[in-house]
Amino acid sequence: MCFATRCRFGRDELAISMRPAAKAGLVAIGYIAALAIAFLVTRIYIAATNGPDRQTYGAMFDFGDSLLFLGVFGLASRRRRWVPARLCASGGRWRLSES
């Protein structure tokens, strides 16, 4: 099993040796960041739509808030789902695309 990874930052290439625990930590940090982004966006939306309708139709707003959270988390974690697949692919070699 090869733990050496190659990351491309622009035109320069940098070889980094990563242990499996470091790879798992990198992925975990990414998911924590995605959760934080989704939480903040949902809290901002709740604060922006606070009013009498939110009090009257609380269950419908709660359901909509949960859908918003799941959607934002899904979008924020797109890159985080890509990282584990790339870390496991091609014998441990990992190239970050320029996107």
ZIUR-V105569 format. One record per run of one state. SS is the DSSP state (A for helix, B for strand, O for the rest). FROM is the first residue (numbers start at 1). LEN is the number of residues. Records with the same first field share a line. If there is no record, write none. Layout:
SS = FROM-LEN, FROM-LEN
This chain:
O = 1-3, 10-2, 18-2, 49-3, 57-1, 77-1, 89-1, 93-7
B = 4-6, 12-6
A = 20-29, 52-5, 58-19, 78-11, 90-3
